[in-house]
């Protein structure tokens, strides 16, 4: 089975084009190919409840980014191999 090809990859700057977070933009932190989702920095912040542990003796409520479907984002800038930002066409 081959790897699916997407229009965005980790490190690219994208903008959300539909949904509750329309207009927001940020850098792609992770691409989840199996579910066709991306995690964008600073977009769709969700609260995650953490159990008591050594790191959090009283438990905690952590805020982190949630996934967005890959069809709801458009590419603004891409990072090439030589690490120079390049605008999308």
C-alpha positions as CSV (number, residue, x, y, z in Angstrom):
1,X,0.0,0.0,0.0
2,X,1.4,3.4,-1.0
3,X,1.6,6.5,1.1
4,X,-1.1,9.1,0.2
5,X,0.1,12.4,-1.2
6,X,-1.2,15.7,0.4
7,X,-0.9,19.3,-0.5
8,X,0.6,20.2,2.9
9,X,3.5,18.8,4.9
10,X,5.0,19.5,8.3
11,X,6.5,23.0,8.6
12,X,4.3,24.6,6.0
13,X,2.2,27.7,6.8
14,X,-1.5,27.2,6.1
15,X,-4.8,29.0,6.5
16,X,-8.1,27.5,7.5
17,X,-10.6,28.1,4.8
18,X,-13.8,26.6,6.3
19,X,-15.3,25.6,9.6
20,X,-15.3,27.2,13.0
21,X,-11.7,28.4,12.8
22,X,-12.0,29.9,9.3
23,X,-9.4,32.6,8.7
24,X,-6.9,31.4,11.3
25,X,-3.4,30.5,10.1
26,X,-0.4,28.8,11.5
27,X,2.4,26.3,11.0
28,X,1.6,22.6,10.4
29,X,2.9,20.7,13.4
30,X,1.8,17.2,12.4
31,X,0.1,15.5,9.4
32,X,-2.0,12.4,10.3
33,X,-2.2,10.6,7.0
34,X,-4.4,7.7,8.1
35,X,-7.2,10.1,9.2
36,X,-6.4,12.8,6.6
37,X,-6.0,15.4,9.4
38,X,-3.5,18.1,10.3
39,X,-2.6,19.8,13.5
40,X,-2.0,23.5,13.1
41,X,-0.1,25.6,15.6
42,X,-2.5,27.8,17.7
43,X,-5.7,26.7,15.9
44,X,-8.5,24.7,17.4
45,X,-7.2,24.8,21.0
46,X,-8.9,22.0,23.1
47,X,-8.7,21.3,26.8
48,X,-7.3,17.9,27.9
49,X,-7.8,16.8,31.4
50,X,-4.7,15.2,33.0
51,X,-4.9,12.6,35.8
52,X,-2.8,12.9,38.9
53,X,0.8,11.9,38.3
54,X,4.3,12.7,39.4
55,X,4.4,15.6,36.9
56,X,1.0,17.0,38.0
57,X,0.3,15.9,41.6
58,X,-3.1,17.6,41.7
59,X,-4.0,16.8,38.1
60,X,-4.3,19.5,35.4
61,X,-6.2,20.9,32.5
62,X,-3.9,21.3,29.6
63,X,-4.6,23.2,26.4
64,X,-3.3,21.8,23.1
65,X,-4.1,21.9,19.4
66,X,-6.8,19.6,18.0
67,X,-6.9,18.1,14.5
68,X,-8.5,19.7,11.5
69,X,-9.4,17.9,8.3
70,X,-6.8,18.4,5.6
71,X,-9.4,19.6,3.1
72,X,-10.2,22.6,5.3
73,X,-6.7,24.2,5.0
74,X,-5.0,25.9,2.1
75,X,-1.2,26.4,1.7
76,X,0.2,29.9,2.2
77,X,4.0,29.2,2.3
78,X,5.9,26.0,1.9
79,X,9.3,25.0,3.3
80,X,11.7,23.7,0.7
81,X,14.6,21.4,1.3
82,X,17.0,24.4,1.6
83,X,14.8,25.8,4.4
84,X,13.8,29.0,2.4
85,X,10.1,29.9,2.6
86,X,8.4,29.8,-0.8
87,X,4.9,31.3,-1.5
88,X,2.3,29.0,-2.9
89,X,0.9,29.6,-6.4
